[in-house]
Amino acid sequence: MDAASDNSAVVNASVPAAGADDARTSPRMLTRKLTLMDRADRWLSKLSAKSSFWQRITSFVFMPYSFKSGIQMKRLGPNAFSAVLPFKRINKNWYNAMAGAALLGNAEIAGGMYVFDLAGGDYTVVCKHLEYKFLRPCFGPAVYKITPREDLAALIATGNEFNITLDMEIVQQSLMPENVRPTAEKVLPKAVGEKVAGKEKRVGKAVATFHVTPKSHQLAKGRTVR
């Protein structure tokens, strides 16, 4: 049964065989009709997994910190993703650098967005473990470059719950300064009016482990997935 397209969830129960205490149990299939809230949750989950616009809307409601921080996921290729944390006031500390709490907290959000984007709205994603190592101050937008240790597509194809570990390299995004002044032509190899981009600087690295569970498994156990 395709749980994504049906409005009912299948629940597994076991009934003891008659006349034998130690006999094997036989499965019995019970069908529980999804409530309006269950269907709304599934619909919103799928929308947020497919559309960056709806991702922003749902984060405004359910993850206000993520919405205010302004972090966004960017697809660099078929299996390459990065998350960009803008250099804005809410993410800065008192000496005008990216706050450590912002870098740490958004590492979990970036990893969760990566897994959720590939797994889709039929899965719940929970962070089990997070490590972050600070290397240097960040004075610009932070980019989270994400690399999974396991084959996420293969794990999703099994249809079972699983753990996945992500390695993240956090770099300060190269900045594009304003137009070069005429007096700077003597020291810069660029022509007047061109823009000069700096190099990316690694500011930290993180390791995050996520537990991913199909929502159908949660419903089968009688749990609420919202």
ROGU-980414 format. One line per 8 residues: number of its first residue (from 1); for each residue x, y, z of C-alpha. Coordinates in nm, 2 decimals. Layout:
residues N
NUM = X,Y,Z ~ ...
***
This chain:
residues 226
1 = 0.00,0.00,0.00 ~ 0.13,0.34,-0.09 ~ 0.10,0.55,0.23 ~ 0.18,0.87,0.05 ~ -0.12,0.85,-0.18 ~ -0.37,0.68,0.05 ~ -0.57,0.84,0.33 ~ -0.53,0.55,0.56
9 = -0.24,0.41,0.76 ~ -0.18,0.04,0.82 ~ -0.12,-0.08,1.18 ~ 0.03,-0.42,1.26 ~ -0.10,-0.61,1.55 ~ -0.04,-0.97,1.67 ~ -0.31,-1.22,1.79 ~ -0.20,-1.53,1.98
17 = -0.29,-1.86,1.82 ~ -0.59,-2.03,1.99 ~ -0.50,-2.32,2.22 ~ -0.13,-2.27,2.24 ~ 0.04,-2.02,2.48 ~ 0.38,-2.05,2.32 ~ 0.27,-2.07,1.96 ~ 0.38,-1.81,1.70
25 = 0.16,-1.50,1.66 ~ 0.00,-1.43,1.33 ~ -0.02,-1.07,1.20 ~ -0.35,-0.89,1.17 ~ -0.39,-0.58,0.97 ~ -0.59,-0.30,1.11 ~ -0.66,0.02,0.92 ~ -0.68,0.35,1.09
33 = -0.81,0.64,0.88 ~ -0.59,0.94,0.88 ~ -0.73,1.25,1.05 ~ -0.75,1.59,0.89 ~ -0.44,1.70,1.09 ~ -0.25,1.39,0.96 ~ -0.33,1.47,0.60 ~ -0.24,1.84,0.65
41 = 0.09,1.75,0.81 ~ 0.17,1.52,0.51 ~ 0.08,1.79,0.26 ~ 0.28,2.06,0.43 ~ 0.58,1.83,0.47 ~ 0.58,1.75,0.09 ~ 0.55,2.11,0.00 ~ 0.83,2.22,0.22
49 = 1.05,1.94,0.08 ~ 0.99,2.05,-0.28 ~ 0.96,2.43,-0.26 ~ 1.20,2.68,-0.09 ~ 0.91,2.93,-0.06 ~ 0.70,2.69,0.14 ~ 1.01,2.59,0.33 ~ 1.04,2.95,0.45
57 = 0.67,2.97,0.53 ~ 0.67,2.65,0.74 ~ 1.00,2.75,0.92 ~ 0.83,3.08,1.01 ~ 0.56,2.88,1.19 ~ 0.75,2.58,1.33 ~ 1.11,2.69,1.34 ~ 1.11,3.07,1.41
65 = 1.49,3.08,1.49 ~ 1.57,2.92,1.15 ~ 1.34,3.17,0.98 ~ 1.50,3.47,1.16 ~ 1.86,3.35,1.10 ~ 1.79,3.34,0.72 ~ 1.97,3.01,0.65 ~ 1.90,2.87,0.30
73 = 1.98,2.55,0.13 ~ 2.15,2.55,-0.22 ~ 2.18,2.26,-0.45 ~ 2.52,2.25,-0.62 ~ 2.47,1.93,-0.81 ~ 2.28,1.60,-0.82 ~ 2.41,1.50,-0.48 ~ 2.59,1.82,-0.36
81 = 2.43,2.06,-0.12 ~ 2.54,2.36,0.08 ~ 2.36,2.58,0.33 ~ 2.44,2.96,0.35 ~ 2.40,3.15,0.68 ~ 2.38,3.52,0.61 ~ 2.60,3.77,0.79 ~ 2.31,3.97,0.96
89 = 2.26,4.13,1.29 ~ 2.07,3.84,1.46 ~ 2.36,3.61,1.38 ~ 2.64,3.84,1.51 ~ 2.80,3.88,1.85 ~ 2.91,4.20,2.03 ~ 3.24,4.23,1.83 ~ 3.07,4.20,1.49
97 = 3.17,3.84,1.41 ~ 2.94,3.55,1.35 ~ 2.82,3.43,1.69 ~ 2.93,3.09,1.80 ~ 2.58,2.99,1.90 ~ 2.45,3.08,1.55 ~ 2.72,2.87,1.38 ~ 2.65,2.57,1.62
105 = 2.27,2.59,1.61 ~ 2.25,2.63,1.24 ~ 2.48,2.33,1.18 ~ 2.20,2.11,1.31 ~ 1.95,2.30,1.09 ~ 2.17,2.27,0.78 ~ 2.22,1.90,0.83 ~ 1.85,1.84,0.90
113 = 1.75,2.04,0.59 ~ 1.99,1.83,0.38 ~ 1.84,1.50,0.50 ~ 1.48,1.62,0.48 ~ 1.53,1.75,0.13 ~ 1.64,1.41,0.01 ~ 1.41,1.19,0.22 ~ 1.10,1.39,0.16
121 = 0.79,1.46,0.37 ~ 0.71,1.10,0.46 ~ 1.00,1.09,0.71 ~ 1.08,1.24,1.05 ~ 1.43,1.36,1.10 ~ 1.58,1.40,1.45 ~ 1.93,1.50,1.55 ~ 2.09,1.25,1.78
129 = 2.45,1.38,1.81 ~ 2.62,1.70,1.71 ~ 2.99,1.80,1.74 ~ 3.13,2.14,1.64 ~ 3.49,2.25,1.64 ~ 3.56,2.63,1.62 ~ 3.87,2.71,1.41 ~ 3.87,3.09,1.37
137 = 3.63,3.39,1.38 ~ 3.38,3.43,1.10 ~ 3.34,3.78,0.96 ~ 3.11,3.71,0.67 ~ 2.84,3.47,0.55 ~ 2.90,3.11,0.66 ~ 2.87,2.83,0.41 ~ 2.80,2.47,0.54
145 = 2.94,2.22,0.29 ~ 2.78,1.89,0.36 ~ 2.91,1.54,0.29 ~ 2.72,1.22,0.41 ~ 2.93,0.92,0.53 ~ 2.67,0.67,0.42 ~ 2.47,0.64,0.10 ~ 2.15,0.82,0.19
153 = 1.96,0.72,-0.12 ~ 2.03,0.35,-0.05 ~ 1.92,0.38,0.31 ~ 1.59,0.55,0.20 ~ 1.53,0.28,-0.05 ~ 1.52,0.01,0.23 ~ 1.20,0.17,0.37 ~ 1.33,0.12,0.73
161 = 1.44,0.37,0.99 ~ 1.81,0.44,1.00 ~ 2.09,0.67,1.13 ~ 2.30,0.88,0.90 ~ 2.62,1.08,0.98 ~ 2.71,1.40,0.80 ~ 3.04,1.57,0.79 ~ 3.02,1.95,0.75
169 = 3.29,2.20,0.66 ~ 3.20,2.56,0.75 ~ 3.37,2.83,0.56 ~ 3.35,3.20,0.55 ~ 3.21,3.30,0.21 ~ 3.43,3.51,-0.01 ~ 3.31,3.87,-0.02 ~ 3.28,4.10,-0.31
177 = 3.39,4.45,-0.19 ~ 3.27,4.78,-0.34 ~ 3.42,4.92,-0.65 ~ 3.80,4.98,-0.61 ~ 3.89,5.35,-0.57 ~ 4.13,5.51,-0.82 ~ 4.40,5.54,-0.56 ~ 4.40,5.16,-0.50
185 = 4.51,5.10,-0.86 ~ 4.87,5.13,-0.76 ~ 4.86,4.83,-0.52 ~ 4.59,4.61,-0.68 ~ 4.64,4.42,-1.01 ~ 4.28,4.49,-1.10 ~ 4.16,4.77,-1.32 ~ 3.97,5.05,-1.17
193 = 3.60,4.97,-1.12 ~ 3.64,4.59,-1.10 ~ 3.55,4.39,-0.79 ~ 3.80,4.18,-0.59 ~ 3.68,3.86,-0.43 ~ 3.86,3.72,-0.13 ~ 3.93,3.35,-0.07 ~ 3.71,3.12,0.14
201 = 3.84,3.07,0.49 ~ 3.75,2.76,0.69 ~ 3.60,2.87,1.03 ~ 3.48,2.54,1.17 ~ 3.39,2.18,1.11 ~ 3.10,1.97,1.24 ~ 2.98,1.61,1.26 ~ 2.60,1.55,1.30
209 = 2.41,1.22,1.33 ~ 2.05,1.21,1.25 ~ 1.78,0.94,1.31 ~ 1.54,0.91,1.02 ~ 1.21,0.73,1.06 ~ 0.93,0.67,0.81 ~ 0.61,0.83,0.93 ~ 0.42,0.51,0.85
217 = 0.62,0.33,1.12 ~ 0.52,0.60,1.37 ~ 0.15,0.56,1.28 ~ 0.18,0.18,1.30 ~ 0.28,0.22,1.66 ~ -0.01,0.46,1.73 ~ 0.22,0.76,1.77 ~ 0.15,1.11,1.66
225 = 0.39,1.23,1.39 ~ 0.33,1.60,1.42
***
